[in-house]
Amino acid sequence: MFLYKLIGALVGFFSFGFFGGILGWILGALVGRAVTFGPGAINPFATLKRQAVFLETLFSLMGRLAKSDGHISRQEIDHVEAFMAKLNMSGEHRQKAIHQFKRGAEPEFDVDACLDNFLAHCGHARNLKQVMLVYLVGVALADGVIQTAEENLLHHVAGRLGFDARAFAQLLNMMRGQDHFSGFSSQVETASTIDEAYAALGVTPDHSDQQIKKAYRQLMSEYHPDKLIGQGLPEDMIKGATERAQEIQNAYELIKKHRAGRNS
């Protein structure tokens, strides 16, 4: 962000003198935050609102997913409770999450109205939309199988968030690949894990080293904690994004190791 501050200060100084330079430095800092962390980072009140809306939307849709087959199982309840415990959510956020989960499970809950509210506050932050979808898919995959009703709801949510059928299928395939690299040791290398590593990054063995590195860097940027917080992701949620980034890192390291051995 220093470059934006410097440019702003220089433009302000040569245009309006000393005080113009100070103003330019401040404006440059704001622009730098917006570019680095996304829209909403300029206004801390907008960020707080986004955090509240993100939590409300996430747990409401979790409730709807759990109830999509007609009933909420004990297993689904246990998963959501474990999810909140894993994120070490604050007491206040935990109570709100439980309330929203129950609200989403109610027959009269309006999925589209919920998404309209989310898009109104977070629609310009693509990273937030993707993380939202990733968390929801994670819930559906908790038992290893996405039920038809869950899949239909996820497709609908994905479409509203700007992911067409192809993009959603790719995201789902990448998540399944990434899930194999939670706590994974790069010392382990089999034909199966190599295939999963490529899938985790959304690439194939036919891609060049440069293309694979580019895909890896793009994914790491999407899950960068500072960027996500700047866009409005609640800090409670950052742990999950960090774990996803670590899975991507593990997959990339395995691909590099495999390719280095192949070319030696």
Backbone as JSON, one array per atom type, in Angstrom:
{
  "sequence": "MFLYKLIGALVGFFSFGFFGGILGWILGALVGRAVTFGPGAINPFATLKRQAVFLETLFSLMGRLAKSDGHISRQEIDHVEAFMAKLNMSGEHRQKAIHQFKRGAEPEFDVDACLDNFLAHCGHARNLKQVMLVYLVGVALADGVIQTAEENLLHHVAGRLGFDARAFAQLLNMMRGQDHFSGFSSQVETASTIDEAYAALGVTPDHSDQQIKKAYRQLMSEYHPDKLIGQGLPEDMIKGATERAQEIQNAYELIKKHRAGRNS",
  "N": [[0.82, -1.21, 0.0], [2.16, 1.11, 0.31], [3.08, 2.29, -2.04], [0.79, 3.43, -3.17], [0.23, 5.37, -1.27], [2.49, 6.97, -1.53], [2.31, 7.88, -4.2], [-0.13, 9.26, -4.04], [0.61, 11.26, -2.19], [2.62, 12.67, -3.58], [1.23, 13.62, -5.86], [-0.69, 15.2, -4.58], [1.01, 17.05, -3.27], [2.39, 18.41, -5.38], [0.24, 19.52, -6.61], [-1.25, 20.98, -4.7], [0.44, 21.77, -2.72], [2.01, 21.57, 0.59], [-0.06, 20.77, 2.45], [-1.74, 19.58, 0.67], [-0.21, 17.42, 0.01], [-0.31, 15.9, 2.37], [-3.05, 15.29, 2.47], [-3.2, 13.85, 0.1], [-1.62, 11.64, 0.77], [-3.25, 10.39, 2.7], [-5.56, 9.81, 1.17], [-4.36, 8.14, -0.69], [-3.7, 5.99, 0.95], [-6.24, 5.02, 1.57], [-7.17, 4.27, -0.95], [-5.29, 2.3, -1.49], [-5.94, 0.37, 0.44], [-8.46, -0.37, -0.5], [-7.82, -1.51, -2.98], [-6.12, -3.58, -2.2], [-7.53, -5.07, -0.23], [-10.11, -5.08, -1.13], [-13.4, -3.7, -2.0], [-15.11, -1.89, 0.54], [-13.23, -2.08, 2.48], [-12.4, 0.46, 2.89], [-14.32, 1.75, 4.43], [-14.87, 1.2, 7.69], [-17.29, 0.74, 9.01], [-18.89, -0.32, 7.02], [-17.57, -2.71, 6.7], [-18.05, -3.98, 9.16], [-20.8, -4.31, 8.95], [-20.94, -6.04, 6.79], [-19.73, -8.28, 7.91], [-21.65, -9.05, 9.81], [-23.83, -9.61, 8.14], [-22.74, -11.67, 6.61], [-22.41, -13.78, 8.5], [-25.09, -14.14, 9.27], [-26.28, -14.92, 6.84], [-24.79, -17.24, 6.16], [-25.28, -19.16, 8.26], [-28.04, -19.28, 8.22], [-28.49, -20.38, 5.68], [-27.18, -22.77, 6.08], [-28.95, -23.96, 7.85], [-31.15, -24.22, 6.15], [-30.06, -25.98, 4.25], [-29.67, -28.25, 5.86], [-32.3, -28.89, 6.4], [-33.28, -29.45, 3.94], [-33.89, -31.99, 2.99], [-36.16, -32.58, 4.31], [-36.0, -33.13, 7.04], [-34.04, -32.51, 10.01], [-31.16, -34.09, 10.9], [-29.6, -35.71, 13.73], [-26.93, -36.0, 13.27], [-26.38, -33.92, 11.5], [-26.85, -31.7, 13.12], [-24.87, -32.12, 15.04], [-22.67, -31.78, 13.41], [-22.78, -29.05, 12.71], [-22.49, -27.89, 15.23], [-19.94, -28.81, 15.85], [-18.6, -27.51, 13.86], [-18.86, -24.81, 14.63], [-17.47, -24.94, 17.03], [-14.94, -25.62, 16.11], [-14.22, -23.31, 14.78], [-13.93, -21.71, 16.89], [-15.79, -19.8, 17.78], [-16.97, -16.69, 19.07], [-18.96, -16.17, 22.06], [-21.18, -14.51, 21.58], [-21.39, -14.5, 18.75], [-21.84, -17.2, 18.4], [-24.37, -17.66, 19.59], [-25.96, -16.09, 17.92], [-25.52, -17.45, 15.54], [-26.73, -19.95, 16.03], [-29.38, -19.13, 16.3], [-29.89, -18.15, 13.7], [-29.51, -20.47, 12.22], [-31.67, -22.05, 13.06], [-33.7, -20.41, 12.16], [-33.31, -20.56, 9.37], [-34.13, -23.14, 8.94], [-36.84, -23.09, 9.17], [-40.1, -23.52, 7.69], [-41.14, -21.29, 6.31], [-38.96, -19.81, 5.6], [-37.23, -17.67, 3.42], [-35.18, -18.25, 0.88], [-34.22, -16.78, -1.34], [-34.71, -14.12, -0.61], [-32.98, -13.91, 1.52], [-30.54, -14.23, 0.18], [-30.68, -12.03, -1.49], [-30.32, -9.95, 0.37], [-27.73, -10.56, 1.23], [-26.27, -10.2, -1.16], [-26.72, -7.51, -1.59], [-25.11, -6.31, 0.31], [-22.66, -7.61, 0.14], [-22.16, -8.21, -2.45], [-20.25, -7.16, -4.22], [-17.87, -8.22, -3.49], [-16.11, -10.68, -4.53], [-14.54, -12.67, -3.38], [-15.74, -13.09, -0.89], [-18.19, -14.14, -1.67], [-17.37, -16.52, -2.81], [-16.16, -17.83, -0.63], [-18.38, -18.11, 1.0], [-19.88, -19.97, -0.5], [-18.08, -22.11, -0.49], [-18.03, -22.81, 2.25], [-20.67, -23.68, 2.55], [-20.82, -25.85, 0.77], [-19.01, -27.45, 2.06], [-20.45, -28.16, 4.34], [-22.49, -29.7, 3.17], [-20.96, -31.78, 2.23], [-20.2, -33.07, 4.48], [-21.01, -35.62, 5.35], [-19.95, -37.09, 3.38], [-21.46, -37.47, 1.11], [-23.41, -35.69, -1.22], [-26.7, -34.99, -1.03], [-29.57, -35.2, -3.25], [-31.49, -33.12, -2.88], [-29.92, -31.31, -1.45], [-27.95, -30.77, -3.34], [-29.45, -29.52, -5.36], [-30.26, -27.18, -4.04], [-27.75, -26.04, -3.52], [-26.85, -25.58, -6.15], [-28.68, -23.63, -6.89], [-28.08, -21.56, -5.06], [-25.4, -21.11, -5.79], [-25.74, -20.18, -8.42], [-27.08, -17.75, -7.92], [-25.04, -16.42, -6.67], [-23.33, -15.93, -8.69], [-21.96, -18.0, -9.94], [-21.78, -20.1, -12.6], [-23.04, -23.28, -13.89], [-20.82, -24.75, -14.76], [-18.64, -23.47, -13.48], [-19.33, -23.92, -10.84], [-19.22, -26.72, -10.72], [-16.5, -27.08, -11.15], [-15.46, -25.83, -8.87], [-16.47, -27.53, -6.9], [-15.17, -29.92, -7.54], [-12.52, -29.13, -7.09], [-12.6, -28.62, -4.34], [-13.1, -31.17, -3.33], [-10.71, -32.36, -4.04], [-8.9, -30.78, -2.56], [-9.64, -31.4, 0.04], [-8.37, -33.77, 0.56], [-5.92, -33.06, 1.39], [-5.66, -32.14, 3.94], [-3.72, -31.75, 6.66], [-1.82, -33.16, 5.34], [1.13, -34.96, 4.43], [3.83, -34.03, 2.47], [5.61, -35.94, 1.86], [4.4, -38.23, 1.1], [3.57, -39.9, -1.82], [1.61, -40.92, -4.38], [0.02, -42.31, -7.32], [-2.66, -41.71, -7.12], [-2.78, -39.62, -5.19], [-1.37, -37.66, -6.54], [-3.07, -37.11, -8.71], [-5.21, -36.07, -7.26], [-4.01, -33.82, -6.22], [-3.58, -32.2, -8.47], [-6.27, -31.79, -9.13], [-7.06, -30.33, -6.89], [-5.95, -27.86, -7.33], [-7.22, -27.13, -9.58], [-6.16, -27.71, -12.06], [-4.42, -29.59, -14.67], [-2.25, -32.4, -15.5], [-1.28, -31.66, -17.97], [-0.89, -28.95, -17.97], [1.49, -26.27, -17.89], [4.44, -25.64, -15.82], [4.46, -22.95, -15.17], [1.79, -22.2, -15.57], [0.55, -23.71, -13.61], [1.71, -22.65, -11.31], [0.65, -20.09, -11.46], [-2.1, -20.64, -11.11], [-2.02, -21.64, -8.52], [-1.08, -19.39, -7.06], [-3.21, -17.64, -7.5], [-5.3, -18.94, -6.14], [-4.28, -18.9, -3.52], [-4.3, -16.2, -3.09], [-7.03, -15.72, -3.06], [-7.77, -16.83, -0.66], [-6.43, -15.36, 1.2], [-5.89, -14.21, 4.44], [-5.84, -11.44, 5.35], [-6.95, -10.09, 3.17], [-9.51, -11.22, 3.06], [-10.57, -10.5, 5.56], [-10.51, -7.75, 5.24], [-12.44, -7.48, 3.27], [-14.67, -8.17, 4.63], [-15.07, -10.61, 5.92], [-15.97, -12.35, 8.82], [-13.82, -12.53, 11.68], [-13.94, -14.9, 13.07], [-14.34, -16.73, 11.08], [-12.0, -16.92, 9.7], [-10.17, -18.93, 10.33], [-11.05, -21.27, 9.07], [-10.7, -20.56, 6.37], [-7.95, -20.24, 6.34], [-7.1, -22.84, 6.84], [-8.01, -24.03, 4.49], [-6.34, -22.76, 2.67], [-3.92, -23.86, 3.49], [-4.27, -26.51, 2.72], [-4.27, -26.18, -0.04], [-1.67, -25.27, -0.37], [-0.26, -27.59, 0.45], [-1.0, -29.37, -1.58], [0.11, -28.12, -3.81], [2.86, -28.2, -3.19], [3.29, -30.94, -3.32], [2.85, -31.43, -6.04], [4.96, -29.93, -7.15], [7.16, -31.35, -6.09], [6.75, -33.83, -7.26], [7.01, -33.2, -10.0], [9.61, -32.26, -10.1], [11.03, -34.58, -9.47], [10.35, -36.13, -11.64], [11.58, -34.81, -13.73], [14.22, -35.01, -13.15]],
  "CA": [[0.0, 0.0, 0.0], [3.03, 2.28, 0.4], [3.16, 2.93, -3.35], [-0.4, 4.27, -3.34], [0.41, 6.53, -0.39], [3.52, 7.83, -2.11], [1.75, 8.53, -5.39], [-1.11, 10.24, -3.58], [1.31, 12.38, -1.56], [3.31, 13.45, -4.62], [0.22, 14.33, -6.65], [-1.25, 16.23, -3.72], [2.01, 18.08, -2.99], [2.65, 19.24, -6.56], [-1.0, 20.2, -7.01], [-1.78, 21.89, -3.7], [1.43, 22.11, -1.71], [2.26, 20.7, 1.73], [-1.29, 20.16, 2.98], [-2.23, 18.7, -0.38], [0.56, 16.18, 0.11], [-0.86, 15.13, 3.49], [-4.35, 14.77, 2.04], [-2.93, 12.83, -0.91], [-1.13, 10.46, 1.47], [-4.41, 9.75, 3.32], [-6.38, 9.24, 0.1], [-3.61, 7.02, -1.25], [-3.83, 4.86, 1.88], [-7.59, 4.48, 1.42], [-7.21, 3.56, -2.24], [-4.47, 1.09, -1.34], [-6.72, -0.61, 1.19], [-9.53, -0.87, -1.36], [-7.22, -2.38, -3.99], [-5.54, -4.76, -1.55], [-8.5, -5.86, 0.52], [-11.41, -5.09, -1.79], [-14.32, -2.64, -1.6], [-15.59, -2.07, 1.91], [-12.12, -1.91, 3.41], [-12.26, 1.89, 3.16], [-15.29, 2.12, 5.45], [-14.94, 0.14, 8.71], [-18.68, 0.45, 9.34], [-19.35, -1.23, 5.97], [-16.96, -4.0, 6.99], [-18.79, -4.57, 10.27], [-22.1, -4.72, 8.44], [-20.72, -7.23, 5.97], [-19.47, -9.41, 8.81], [-22.93, -9.47, 10.39], [-24.64, -10.2, 7.07], [-22.13, -12.94, 6.23], [-22.78, -14.78, 9.5], [-26.53, -14.36, 9.18], [-26.56, -15.67, 5.61], [-24.16, -18.55, 6.21], [-25.95, -20.11, 9.15], [-29.41, -19.46, 7.74], [-28.45, -21.32, 4.57], [-26.83, -24.06, 6.67], [-30.2, -24.5, 8.35], [-31.96, -24.62, 5.0], [-29.44, -27.19, 3.7], [-29.94, -29.37, 6.76], [-33.73, -29.22, 6.35], [-33.68, -29.58, 2.54], [-34.45, -33.33, 2.74], [-37.39, -32.73, 5.08], [-35.77, -33.19, 8.49], [-32.66, -32.25, 10.45], [-30.67, -35.24, 11.64], [-28.68, -35.47, 14.84], [-25.6, -35.89, 12.67], [-26.24, -32.56, 10.94], [-26.74, -30.79, 14.25], [-23.53, -32.33, 15.61], [-21.69, -31.2, 12.49], [-22.81, -27.58, 12.83], [-21.92, -27.56, 16.53], [-18.5, -29.04, 15.73], [-18.12, -26.44, 12.99], [-18.74, -23.6, 15.44], [-16.39, -25.17, 18.0], [-13.69, -25.6, 15.36], [-13.91, -21.91, 14.48], [-13.74, -21.01, 18.17], [-16.63, -18.62, 17.68], [-17.28, -15.99, 20.31], [-20.27, -16.51, 22.58], [-22.2, -13.71, 20.9], [-21.55, -15.02, 17.4], [-22.38, -18.56, 18.49], [-25.8, -17.55, 19.83], [-26.58, -15.58, 16.7], [-25.44, -18.51, 14.54], [-27.76, -20.94, 16.37], [-30.66, -18.51, 15.98], [-30.04, -18.09, 12.25], [-29.65, -21.85, 11.74], [-33.06, -22.43, 13.3], [-34.53, -19.58, 11.26], [-33.2, -21.1, 8.03], [-34.82, -24.43, 8.87], [-38.28, -22.89, 9.22], [-40.73, -23.68, 6.37], [-41.4, -20.01, 5.64], [-37.7, -19.12, 5.3], [-37.11, -17.29, 2.0], [-33.77, -18.33, 0.47], [-33.87, -15.69, -2.26], [-34.67, -12.86, 0.14], [-31.73, -13.97, 2.28], [-29.45, -13.99, -0.77], [-30.79, -10.62, -1.92], [-29.7, -9.14, 1.41], [-26.3, -10.82, 1.19], [-25.7, -9.57, -2.36], [-26.79, -6.06, -1.44], [-24.01, -5.85, 1.16], [-21.4, -8.3, -0.15], [-22.17, -8.62, -3.84], [-19.08, -6.71, -4.97], [-16.69, -8.91, -2.95], [-16.17, -12.04, -5.08], [-13.94, -13.61, -2.44], [-16.73, -13.42, 0.13], [-19.19, -15.02, -2.28], [-16.77, -17.84, -2.98], [-15.99, -18.45, 0.69], [-19.72, -18.51, 1.42], [-20.23, -21.21, -1.2], [-17.17, -23.15, -0.01], [-18.5, -23.27, 3.56], [-21.93, -24.41, 2.38], [-20.49, -27.14, 0.17], [-18.36, -28.22, 3.12], [-21.51, -28.73, 5.18], [-23.15, -30.75, 2.41], [-20.02, -32.9, 2.06], [-19.79, -33.55, 5.81], [-21.22, -37.06, 5.46], [-19.32, -37.73, 2.23], [-22.38, -37.54, -0.03], [-24.34, -34.57, -1.37], [-28.02, -35.48, -1.4], [-30.17, -34.5, -4.39], [-32.09, -31.87, -2.42], [-28.81, -30.42, -1.12], [-27.31, -30.36, -4.59], [-30.33, -28.56, -6.03], [-30.17, -25.92, -3.32], [-26.41, -25.49, -3.75], [-26.82, -25.05, -7.52], [-29.45, -22.39, -6.89], [-27.28, -20.55, -4.35], [-24.23, -20.82, -6.63], [-26.19, -19.34, -9.52], [-27.36, -16.41, -7.4], [-23.76, -15.8, -6.3], [-22.57, -15.65, -9.91], [-21.23, -19.17, -10.41], [-22.59, -20.92, -13.49], [-22.95, -24.72, -13.61], [-19.44, -25.21, -14.99], [-17.78, -22.92, -12.43], [-19.67, -24.61, -9.59], [-18.69, -28.09, -10.82], [-15.05, -26.99, -10.97], [-15.22, -25.53, -7.46], [-16.78, -28.75, -6.15], [-14.08, -30.85, -7.82], [-11.34, -28.62, -6.41], [-12.77, -28.81, -2.9], [-12.91, -32.59, -3.03], [-9.28, -32.6, -4.11], [-8.24, -30.09, -1.44], [-9.96, -32.09, 1.3], [-7.42, -34.87, 0.75], [-4.62, -32.53, 1.8], [-5.74, -31.61, 5.3], [-2.7, -32.42, 7.46], [-1.13, -34.09, 4.44], [2.59, -34.88, 4.37], [4.3, -34.02, 1.09], [6.48, -37.09, 1.64], [3.57, -39.3, 0.54], [3.33, -39.64, -3.24], [1.06, -42.03, -5.14], [-0.67, -41.83, -8.52], [-3.93, -41.16, -6.68], [-2.6, -38.32, -4.54], [-0.95, -36.71, -7.57], [-4.29, -36.7, -9.4], [-5.98, -35.23, -6.34], [-3.29, -32.55, -6.09], [-3.92, -31.4, -9.66], [-7.67, -31.4, -9.0], [-7.13, -29.33, -5.82], [-5.56, -26.56, -7.89], [-8.03, -26.86, -10.77], [-5.29, -27.84, -13.24], [-4.19, -30.96, -15.12], [-0.82, -32.65, -15.78], [-0.9, -31.04, -19.23], [-0.54, -27.55, -17.75], [2.91, -25.99, -17.67], [4.8, -25.24, -14.46], [4.07, -21.56, -14.99], [0.32, -22.16, -15.44], [0.22, -24.29, -12.3], [2.1, -21.66, -10.3], [-0.33, -19.0, -11.54], [-3.33, -21.12, -10.49], [-1.74, -21.72, -7.08], [-1.03, -18.03, -6.5], [-4.57, -17.09, -7.53], [-6.05, -19.56, -5.04], [-3.75, -18.4, -2.26], [-4.77, -14.82, -2.97], [-8.46, -15.76, -2.73], [-7.93, -17.22, 0.74], [-5.52, -14.58, 2.04], [-6.66, -13.73, 5.6], [-5.99, -9.98, 5.4], [-7.88, -9.67, 2.12], [-10.85, -11.64, 3.44], [-11.02, -9.64, 6.67], [-10.75, -6.43, 4.66], [-13.68, -7.5, 2.5], [-15.8, -8.3, 5.55], [-15.25, -11.94, 6.51], [-15.78, -12.31, 10.27], [-12.56, -13.13, 12.09], [-14.23, -16.27, 13.46], [-14.34, -17.56, 9.88], [-10.69, -16.92, 9.06], [-9.47, -20.19, 10.56], [-11.43, -22.2, 8.01], [-10.05, -20.12, 5.13], [-6.52, -20.52, 6.49], [-6.93, -24.29, 6.66], [-8.17, -24.31, 3.06], [-5.1, -22.29, 2.03], [-2.88, -24.83, 3.79], [-4.51, -27.67, 1.86], [-3.81, -25.8, -1.38], [-0.21, -25.26, -0.27], [0.21, -28.97, 0.49], [-1.19, -29.95, -2.91], [1.1, -27.51, -4.71], [4.18, -28.72, -2.85], [3.37, -32.3, -3.82], [3.01, -31.34, -7.5], [6.34, -29.49, -7.41], [8.04, -32.45, -5.77], [6.55, -34.86, -8.29], [7.55, -32.75, -11.28], [11.07, -32.18, -9.96], [11.53, -35.94, -9.55], [10.12, -36.62, -13.0], [12.49, -34.15, -14.66], [15.61, -35.18, -12.73]],
  "C": [[0.86, 1.26, 0.0], [3.08, 3.03, -0.92], [1.98, 3.85, -3.57], [-0.31, 5.52, -2.47], [1.38, 7.52, -1.01], [3.0, 8.59, -3.32], [0.76, 9.61, -5.0], [-0.45, 11.47, -2.99], [1.99, 13.27, -2.59], [2.32, 14.25, -5.46], [-0.37, 15.47, -5.84], [-0.29, 17.37, -3.48], [2.21, 19.01, -4.19], [1.41, 19.97, -7.04], [-1.43, 21.28, -6.02], [-0.8, 22.23, -2.59], [1.47, 21.11, -0.56], [1.0, 19.99, 2.23], [-1.94, 19.25, 1.94], [-1.51, 17.37, -0.35], [0.05, 15.29, 1.23], [-2.19, 14.49, 3.1], [-4.15, 13.65, 1.02], [-2.45, 11.54, -0.29], [-2.3, 9.67, 2.08], [-5.28, 9.08, 2.25], [-5.7, 8.05, -0.54], [-3.71, 5.78, -0.37], [-5.2, 4.2, 1.73], [-7.73, 3.69, 0.12], [-6.44, 2.26, -2.15], [-5.21, 0.0, -0.6], [-7.82, -1.22, 0.32], [-8.99, -1.85, -2.4], [-6.74, -3.68, -3.38], [-6.59, -5.67, -0.94], [-9.89, -5.91, -0.11], [-12.3, -3.96, -1.29], [-14.85, -2.9, -0.18], [-14.49, -1.89, 2.92], [-11.93, -0.45, 3.77], [-13.13, 2.29, 4.35], [-15.41, 1.01, 6.49], [-16.36, -0.21, 9.1], [-19.29, -0.49, 8.3], [-18.81, -2.62, 6.22], [-17.71, -4.71, 8.11], [-20.16, -5.07, 9.82], [-21.97, -5.98, 7.62], [-20.48, -8.46, 6.84], [-20.77, -9.96, 9.38], [-23.79, -10.17, 9.34], [-24.07, -11.54, 6.65], [-22.53, -14.05, 7.19], [-24.26, -15.14, 9.4], [-26.87, -15.24, 7.98], [-26.02, -17.1, 5.69], [-24.96, -19.54, 7.04], [-27.43, -20.3, 8.81], [-29.45, -20.49, 6.62], [-28.0, -22.71, 5.03], [-28.1, -24.75, 7.19], [-31.09, -24.98, 7.23], [-31.39, -25.89, 4.36], [-29.78, -28.42, 4.55], [-31.4, -29.83, 6.65], [-34.2, -29.53, 4.92], [-34.27, -30.95, 2.22], [-35.67, -33.61, 3.62], [-37.21, -32.81, 6.58], [-34.29, -32.93, 8.78], [-32.22, -33.42, 11.32], [-29.77, -34.81, 12.79], [-27.26, -35.27, 14.33], [-25.36, -34.49, 12.13], [-26.1, -31.53, 12.06], [-25.35, -30.88, 14.87], [-22.47, -31.69, 14.73], [-21.62, -29.68, 12.63], [-22.2, -27.16, 14.16], [-20.4, -27.74, 16.5], [-17.86, -27.95, 14.87], [-17.9, -25.16, 13.78], [-17.6, -23.74, 16.45], [-15.03, -25.08, 17.32], [-13.24, -24.17, 15.06], [-13.68, -21.09, 15.74], [-14.53, -19.7, 18.18], [-16.88, -18.0, 19.05], [-18.69, -16.36, 20.76], [-21.39, -15.79, 21.87], [-22.47, -14.24, 19.5], [-22.19, -16.41, 17.41], [-23.9, -18.52, 18.7], [-26.54, -17.06, 18.6], [-26.61, -16.66, 15.62], [-26.53, -19.56, 14.77], [-29.14, -20.4, 15.99], [-30.9, -18.51, 14.48], [-30.2, -19.48, 11.65], [-31.1, -22.31, 11.89], [-34.0, -21.67, 12.37], [-34.51, -20.14, 9.85], [-33.95, -22.41, 7.85], [-36.33, -24.29, 8.89], [-38.89, -22.95, 7.83], [-40.89, -22.36, 5.61], [-40.12, -19.24, 5.29], [-37.56, -18.9, 3.79], [-35.63, -17.24, 1.62], [-33.38, -17.13, -0.38], [-33.83, -14.34, -1.56], [-33.39, -12.78, 0.95], [-30.55, -13.65, 1.38], [-29.48, -12.56, -1.31], [-30.09, -9.71, -0.92], [-28.18, -9.31, 1.4], [-25.65, -10.11, 0.01], [-25.72, -8.05, -2.27], [-25.61, -5.52, -0.65], [-22.66, -6.43, 0.76], [-21.24, -8.66, -1.62], [-20.95, -8.22, -4.64], [-17.79, -7.4, -4.5], [-16.74, -10.37, -3.39], [-15.59, -13.05, -4.09], [-14.93, -14.04, -1.37], [-17.78, -14.37, -0.43], [-18.63, -16.43, -2.44], [-16.62, -18.56, -1.65], [-17.34, -18.9, 1.23], [-20.09, -19.85, 0.8], [-19.36, -22.37, -0.73], [-17.64, -23.7, 1.34], [-19.77, -24.1, 3.42], [-21.69, -25.79, 1.76], [-19.84, -28.04, 1.21], [-19.38, -28.87, 4.04], [-22.19, -29.89, 4.46], [-22.28, -31.99, 2.26], [-19.64, -33.56, 3.39], [-19.95, -35.06, 5.95], [-20.69, -37.81, 4.25], [-20.18, -37.77, 0.99], [-23.28, -36.31, -0.05], [-25.66, -35.11, -1.87], [-28.6, -34.63, -2.53], [-30.74, -33.15, -3.99], [-31.02, -30.85, -2.07], [-28.15, -29.88, -2.38], [-28.14, -29.32, -5.33], [-30.26, -27.19, -5.37], [-28.82, -25.25, -3.55], [-26.28, -24.9, -5.15], [-27.55, -23.72, -7.59], [-28.65, -21.27, -6.22], [-26.07, -20.14, -5.2], [-24.61, -19.9, -7.78], [-26.46, -17.92, -9.08], [-26.07, -15.67, -7.04], [-22.86, -15.56, -7.5], [-21.74, -16.79, -10.44], [-22.14, -20.0, -11.32], [-22.33, -22.39, -13.2], [-21.52, -25.23, -13.75], [-18.51, -24.74, -13.87], [-18.06, -23.62, -11.1], [-19.12, -26.03, -9.59], [-17.18, -28.09, -10.6], [-14.71, -26.72, -9.51], [-15.43, -26.78, -6.61], [-15.65, -29.77, -6.32], [-12.8, -30.44, -7.11], [-11.43, -28.85, -4.91], [-12.57, -30.27, -2.51], [-11.44, -32.96, -3.08], [-8.54, -32.0, -2.93], [-8.46, -30.81, -0.12], [-9.01, -33.25, 1.58], [-6.08, -34.39, 1.32], [-4.67, -31.81, 3.15], [-4.76, -32.4, 6.17], [-1.87, -33.39, 6.65], [0.37, -33.86, 4.47], [3.04, -34.97, 2.92], [5.25, -35.17, 0.8], [5.72, -38.22, 0.96], [3.25, -38.97, -0.91], [2.86, -40.92, -3.92], [0.37, -41.45, -6.37], [-1.99, -41.16, -8.13], [-3.77, -39.77, -6.06], [-2.13, -37.26, -5.53], [-2.18, -36.2, -8.33], [-5.13, -35.76, -8.54], [-5.33, -33.85, -6.17], [-3.59, -31.64, -7.27], [-5.36, -30.91, -9.56], [-7.83, -30.28, -7.97], [-6.81, -27.93, -6.33], [-6.36, -26.2, -9.13], [-7.22, -26.91, -12.04], [-5.17, -29.32, -13.6], [-2.69, -31.16, -15.35], [-0.35, -32.0, -17.08], [-0.52, -29.57, -19.08], [0.95, -27.41, -17.49], [3.16, -25.62, -16.21], [4.32, -23.82, -14.17], [2.55, -21.43, -14.81], [-0.12, -22.68, -14.08], [0.56, -23.31, -11.19], [1.09, -20.51, -10.28], [-1.64, -19.4, -10.86], [-3.17, -21.18, -8.98], [-1.76, -20.34, -6.44], [-2.41, -17.39, -6.47], [-5.4, -17.64, -6.37], [-5.58, -19.04, -3.69], [-4.19, -16.96, -2.02], [-6.23, -14.79, -2.54], [-8.69, -16.08, -1.26], [-7.0, -16.45, 1.68], [-6.29, -13.96, 3.2], [-6.88, -12.23, 5.62], [-7.0, -9.49, 4.37], [-9.31, -10.03, 2.51], [-11.41, -10.79, 4.58], [-11.35, -8.25, 6.14], [-12.05, -6.37, 3.89], [-14.9, -7.72, 3.39], [-16.03, -9.69, 6.09], [-15.02, -11.85, 8.01], [-14.5, -13.04, 10.68], [-12.75, -14.57, 12.56], [-14.05, -17.23, 12.28], [-12.96, -17.73, 9.26], [-9.97, -18.25, 9.22], [-9.78, -21.2, 9.46], [-10.77, -21.85, 6.69], [-8.56, -20.41, 5.17], [-6.23, -22.0, 6.31], [-7.07, -24.68, 5.19], [-6.92, -23.89, 2.3], [-3.96, -23.28, 2.28], [-3.04, -26.09, 2.95], [-4.02, -27.4, 0.44], [-2.29, -25.8, -1.42], [0.35, -26.68, -0.3], [0.11, -29.63, -0.88], [-0.14, -29.42, -3.88], [2.5, -28.05, -4.45], [4.35, -30.14, -3.38], [3.57, -32.31, -5.34], [4.44, -30.93, -7.86], [7.32, -30.62, -7.19], [7.97, -33.54, -6.85], [7.2, -34.46, -9.6], [9.08, -32.65, -11.24], [11.68, -33.58, -10.09], [11.42, -36.52, -10.94], [11.14, -36.07, -13.99], [13.96, -34.37, -14.32], [16.25, -36.39, -13.43]]
}
